[in-house]
């Protein structure tokens, strides 16, 4: 039986990351609000679903959090 190769670059982060699930409900709601206002401002209303917002949060969230932590450390506000 031939084993199929999986192209992981085509899998959305929503499917394999647990970063989103580590957020509290309140934090998730706040992030969804920001994503709706900033990242989805040109989306059609029919595409503004919680799942789509979560997909965007999952895709960019860890990188944004890492940049914020680095900025705090570089500014000497976090050891």
WOWOMO-V474959 format. One record per pair of residues at least 24 apart in sequence whose C-alpha atoms are under 10 Angstrom apart, sorted by the first residue. I is the first residue (numbers start at 1). J is the second residue. Records with the same first field share a line. If there is no record, write none. Layout:
I = J + J
//
This chain:
12 = 55 + 56 + 58 + 59
13 = 54 + 55 + 56 + 57 + 58 + 59 + 60
14 = 51 + 52 + 54 + 55 + 56 + 57 + 58 + 59
15 = 55 + 58
16 = 58
17 = 58 + 59
18 = 58
19 = 57 + 58 + 59 + 61 + 62
20 = 54 + 55 + 57 + 58 + 59 + 61 + 62
21 = 58
28 = 53 + 54 + 57
29 = 54
31 = 56 + 57 + 61
32 = 56 + 57
//
